[in-house]
Amino acid sequence: MQEAEELQTRLEAVILRLLRERAAGKTICPSEVARSVAGSEVRSVWEPLMGPTRQAAGRLVAEGRVVITQRGRVIDGGTAKGPVRLRLR
């Protein structure tokens, strides 16, 4: 359980760091977060982190820190189908 909590904390921190490194109003892809945390560009290494990355993003949305977008519009990440992006609120 503690490992899962540590992973979520790390994912949230990486989401916020990557977003702060972007110009105001710019977005990141959740896969960028997964790649950064995995330390690899090899899909089979980072892809298992996509679910936890989306969960971490959902918590940041609930805290009012980020929004989830699709095709440039803010959406409910819990019901999103397909590619999404993350942006600072």
C-alpha contacts under 8 A as a table, 3 or more apart, distances in Angstrom:
res1	aa1	res2	aa2	distance
1	M	4	A	5.25
1	M	5	E	6.41
2	Q	5	E	5.08
2	Q	6	E	6.11
3	E	6	E	5.04
3	E	7	L	6.12
4	A	7	L	5.06
4	A	8	Q	6.23
5	E	8	Q	5.09
5	E	9	T	6.19
6	E	9	T	5.09
6	E	10	R	6.12
7	L	10	R	5.06
7	L	11	L	6.06
8	Q	11	L	5.05
8	Q	12	E	6.12
8	Q	52	P	6.89
8	Q	53	T	7.61
8	Q	55	Q	7.98
8	Q	56	A	5.80
9	T	12	E	5.22
9	T	13	A	6.22
9	T	56	A	7.79
10	R	13	A	5.08
10	R	14	V	6.19
10	R	37	V	7.72
11	L	14	V	5.13
11	L	15	I	6.13
11	L	33	V	6.93
11	L	34	A	7.76
11	L	37	V	6.99
11	L	52	P	7.85
11	L	53	T	6.13
11	L	56	A	6.23
12	E	15	I	5.12
12	E	16	L	6.32
12	E	53	T	7.86
12	E	56	A	5.48
12	E	57	A	6.78
12	E	60	L	7.16
13	A	16	L	5.26
13	A	17	R	6.08
14	V	17	R	4.96
14	V	18	L	5.97
14	V	33	V	6.25
14	V	36	S	7.65
14	V	37	V	7.47
15	I	18	L	5.41
15	I	19	L	6.20
15	I	30	P	7.97
15	I	33	V	6.05
15	I	57	A	7.46
16	L	19	L	5.16
16	L	20	R	6.10
16	L	88	L	7.78
17	R	20	R	5.16
17	R	21	E	6.26
18	L	21	E	5.13
18	L	22	R	6.64
18	L	28	I	7.33
18	L	33	V	7.68
19	L	22	R	5.29
19	L	26	K	7.49
19	L	27	T	6.74
19	L	28	I	6.62
19	L	86	L	7.92
19	L	87	R	6.62
19	L	88	L	6.46
20	R	23	A	7.50
20	R	24	A	7.94
20	R	88	L	7.89
22	R	26	K	5.97
22	R	27	T	7.41
23	A	26	K	5.58
25	G	87	R	6.64
25	G	88	L	7.03
26	K	87	R	6.32
27	T	85	R	5.90
27	T	86	L	5.23
27	T	87	R	4.66
27	T	88	L	7.74
28	I	32	E	6.84
28	I	85	R	5.51
28	I	86	L	5.26
28	I	87	R	6.73
29	C	32	E	5.45
29	C	33	V	7.25
29	C	84	V	6.73
29	C	85	R	4.79
29	C	86	L	6.28
30	P	33	V	5.24
30	P	34	A	6.48
30	P	50	M	6.95
30	P	53	T	6.40
30	P	54	R	6.86
30	P	84	V	7.46
30	P	85	R	6.58
30	P	86	L	7.02
31	S	34	A	4.90
31	S	35	R	6.00
31	S	46	W	7.77
31	S	47	E	7.63
31	S	50	M	6.52
32	E	35	R	5.14
32	E	36	S	6.12
33	V	36	S	5.10
33	V	37	V	6.20
33	V	53	T	7.04
34	A	37	V	5.28
34	A	38	A	5.94
34	A	46	W	5.39
34	A	47	E	6.99
34	A	49	L	5.40
34	A	50	M	6.03
34	A	53	T	6.49
35	R	38	A	5.10
35	R	39	G	5.81
35	R	40	S	5.60
35	R	41	E	5.90
35	R	46	W	5.24
36	S	39	G	5.12
36	S	40	S	7.04
37	V	46	W	7.84
38	A	45	V	6.58
38	A	46	W	5.30
38	A	49	L	7.68
39	G	46	W	7.89
40	S	43	R	7.92
40	S	45	V	6.58
40	S	46	W	6.57
41	E	45	V	7.57
41	E	46	W	7.03
42	V	45	V	5.43
42	V	46	W	6.58
43	R	46	W	5.37
43	R	47	E	5.47
44	S	47	E	5.65
44	S	48	P	7.24
45	V	48	P	6.79
46	W	49	L	5.58
46	W	50	M	7.30
47	E	50	M	5.42
48	P	51	G	6.87
49	L	52	P	5.39
49	L	53	T	5.95
50	M	53	T	4.93
50	M	54	R	6.20
51	G	54	R	5.26
51	G	55	Q	6.31
52	P	55	Q	4.93
52	P	56	A	6.12
53	T	56	A	5.06
53	T	57	A	6.19
54	R	57	A	4.97
54	R	58	G	6.13
55	Q	58	G	4.95
55	Q	59	R	6.43
56	A	59	R	5.20
56	A	60	L	6.44
57	A	60	L	5.06
57	A	61	V	6.19
57	A	66	V	7.45
57	A	68	I	7.86
57	A	86	L	7.67
58	G	61	V	4.99
58	G	62	A	6.23
58	G	77	G	6.73
58	G	78	G	7.56
59	R	62	A	4.99
59	R	63	E	6.26
60	L	63	E	4.98
60	L	64	G	6.29
60	L	65	R	5.33
60	L	66	V	5.72
61	V	64	G	5.00
61	V	65	R	5.76
61	V	66	V	5.00
61	V	67	V	5.59
61	V	68	I	7.45
62	A	65	R	7.68
63	E	66	V	7.95
64	G	67	V	7.63
64	G	89	R	6.83
65	R	88	L	6.15
65	R	89	R	5.43
66	V	86	L	6.70
66	V	87	R	5.49
66	V	88	L	4.31
66	V	89	R	4.62
67	V	74	V	6.42
67	V	75	I	7.74
67	V	86	L	5.88
67	V	87	R	5.38
67	V	88	L	6.25
67	V	89	R	5.80
68	I	74	V	5.65
68	I	75	I	5.80
68	I	76	D	6.93
68	I	77	G	5.93
68	I	84	V	6.58
68	I	85	R	5.75
68	I	86	L	4.80
68	I	87	R	6.51
69	T	72	G	5.67
69	T	73	R	5.08
69	T	74	V	4.29
69	T	75	I	5.43
69	T	77	G	7.99
69	T	84	V	5.65
69	T	85	R	5.11
69	T	86	L	6.15
69	T	87	R	7.41
70	Q	73	R	5.38
70	Q	74	V	6.56
70	Q	75	I	6.58
70	Q	83	P	6.87
70	Q	84	V	4.92
70	Q	85	R	6.25
71	R	84	V	7.86
75	I	80	A	7.16
76	D	79	T	5.82
76	D	80	A	6.33
77	G	80	A	5.03
80	A	84	V	7.59
